[in-house]
């Protein structure tokens, strides 16, 4: 007799009407390795969605699929942002359409100062927040504006990576492991910043191993397991459901 908790009623959930960001039945591969297996979910405008799961569940691969990176290769499915189809776009075109990806490794450009990293992001339209507005959001970056970006601390580099995304006119911010390797006090600072960004109406999808912190920040959560969705609901539901957390998040 199967005594495992059943969360399948929430699996592969997608609303019938398009949301601000919609991922519909996406299948993606690294070579012949089938990684993202029919993932569907919606994100509403101004919402923070936590995309969670154990290591290897397909979180980063799903995020990269949305950003149209090309690796993994999306072979089936649709991705829509603000009624525009992204699934046939390149990563550059998707970025122009309003996707801002902050990858796990942050991709700070060596040899450039903090300010040069930000100005490079604004070299072509659409331009987002002004440099001074970004320094208001991240005062530490303003203090270090002439310092080479790669010499910043890990937390400061994460701030720079987020600021660089906001330097573009984005509609959705995609964050891959923004808290990784950071001290709790810096995580608090990043989290406070993400709340301010939400107040500005920017929709956010966050992939994060620190699931409890992500859930306390998020409005909704999607949980992946072996490339497919096993839960789609409110963040509060996950925080309140011990069996769900133990089964899929090991917390």
SVG drawing of the C-alpha trace seen along z (x, -y; Angstrom):
<svg xmlns="http://www.w3.org/2000/svg" viewBox="-9 -60 50 62">
<polyline fill="none" stroke="black" stroke-width="0.4" points="0.0,0.0 1.3,-3.4 1.6,-5.6 3.4,-8.5 1.7,-11.9 -0.2,-12.7 0.4,-16.2 -0.4,-15.2 -3.6,-17.2 -1.3,-20.3 1.0,-18.9 1.4,-20.5 -1.1,-23.2 -1.7,-26.0 -4.5,-28.5 -6.8,-28.6 -6.1,-32.2 -2.7,-33.8 -1.0,-35.4 1.8,-38.0 4.4,-35.2 3.1,-31.9 5.1,-28.7 3.0,-26.0 4.1,-22.4 7.8,-23.1 10.1,-20.2 13.9,-20.9 17.0,-18.7 20.8,-18.8 21.7,-16.7 19.5,-13.6 19.1,-14.1 15.5,-15.0 15.6,-17.6 12.5,-19.8 9.5,-17.5 6.3,-19.2 6.5,-22.1 3.6,-24.6 2.9,-27.5 1.7,-31.1 3.2,-34.1 1.0,-37.2 2.2,-40.8 4.0,-42.1 4.2,-38.7 7.2,-36.9 7.2,-33.2 9.6,-30.8 10.7,-28.0 11.9,-25.3 13.1,-21.7 16.0,-19.5 19.3,-19.6 18.9,-18.2 15.1,-18.8 15.4,-21.0 15.0,-24.5 17.9,-26.3 17.2,-24.4 13.6,-25.7 14.8,-29.3 17.3,-29.0 14.6,-27.7 12.4,-30.7 15.3,-33.0 15.8,-31.3 19.5,-30.6 19.5,-27.7 21.1,-25.3 19.0,-23.4 17.3,-23.2 13.5,-23.7 12.0,-21.3 8.3,-21.7 6.1,-24.1 5.3,-27.8 6.5,-30.8 4.6,-34.0 5.4,-37.4 2.8,-40.1 1.0,-38.5 4.2,-38.2 5.5,-34.7 9.1,-34.1 9.4,-30.5 10.7,-31.3 13.1,-34.1 16.8,-34.1 18.1,-35.1 18.9,-38.5 15.4,-39.0 13.8,-37.7 15.9,-40.2 14.7,-43.0 11.1,-41.8 11.6,-42.3 13.3,-39.3 16.2,-40.0 18.2,-37.0 20.7,-37.1 22.6,-33.8 24.0,-31.9 27.6,-32.9 26.6,-36.6 28.8,-37.1 30.4,-40.3 32.7,-41.5 36.4,-41.5 38.4,-44.7 35.3,-47.0 34.4,-49.1 31.0,-48.9 29.8,-51.9 31.2,-50.6 29.3,-47.3 26.1,-49.2 26.7,-51.6 27.5,-48.7 24.0,-47.2 22.5,-50.5 24.5,-50.7 21.4,-49.9 17.7,-50.3 15.5,-49.6 17.1,-51.4 15.6,-50.9 16.6,-52.5 19.1,-55.3 22.6,-54.8 21.8,-57.2 18.5,-55.4 20.4,-52.1 22.9,-53.7 20.0,-54.8 18.8,-51.2 22.3,-49.8 24.3,-52.5 27.3,-50.1 27.6,-50.1 27.6,-53.9 30.4,-53.9 32.4,-51.5 31.4,-52.9 35.1,-53.2 36.1,-49.8 36.6,-46.8 33.4,-44.8 35.1,-41.4 37.0,-42.6 33.7,-43.2 32.6,-40.9 30.2,-38.1 27.2,-40.0 28.2,-43.2 28.7,-41.3 25.1,-39.9 23.9,-43.5 25.8,-44.5 24.3,-41.6 20.7,-42.6 21.4,-46.3 22.7,-45.5 19.5,-43.6 17.5,-46.6 19.6,-48.9 17.6,-47.4 13.8,-48.0 12.7,-44.7 9.3,-43.2 10.4,-40.0 13.4,-39.5 14.8,-35.9 17.1,-35.2 19.1,-32.0 20.4,-31.2 20.7,-34.9 21.5,-33.9 24.1,-31.3 27.3,-31.7 26.1,-34.9 26.1,-35.7 22.6,-36.0 23.0,-39.7 23.7,-40.1 20.8,-37.8 18.6,-40.2 19.8,-43.1 19.2,-41.4 15.7,-40.3 14.9,-43.9 15.9,-45.0 13.7,-42.4 10.8,-43.7 11.5,-47.2 11.7,-45.9 8.3,-44.2 6.9,-47.5 8.0,-49.0 5.8,-46.4 8.5,-44.2 7.5,-40.5 10.2,-38.1 10.9,-34.4 13.5,-33.2 15.3,-29.8 16.8,-29.3 18.1,-26.4 17.4,-28.4 13.7,-27.4 12.4,-28.9 13.8,-32.3 12.5,-32.2 9.0,-31.1 8.9,-33.9 9.6,-36.4 7.4,-34.9 3.7,-35.1 3.5,-31.7 5.6,-28.6 6.1,-26.0 8.0,-22.8 9.8,-20.6 10.9,-17.0 12.8,-15.2 11.9,-17.8 8.2,-18.0 5.9,-20.0 4.6,-18.4 3.1,-21.5 1.8,-24.9 0.2,-27.0 0.8,-29.7 4.0,-30.0 2.1,-29.9 0.7,-26.5 4.2,-25.1 5.4,-26.7 2.4,-25.2 2.7,-21.7 5.4,-19.7 4.8,-16.6 5.2,-18.5 8.4,-20.2 9.9,-16.9 9.0,-15.0 10.3,-17.5 12.5,-20.1 14.0,-18.1 13.2,-20.8"/>
</svg>
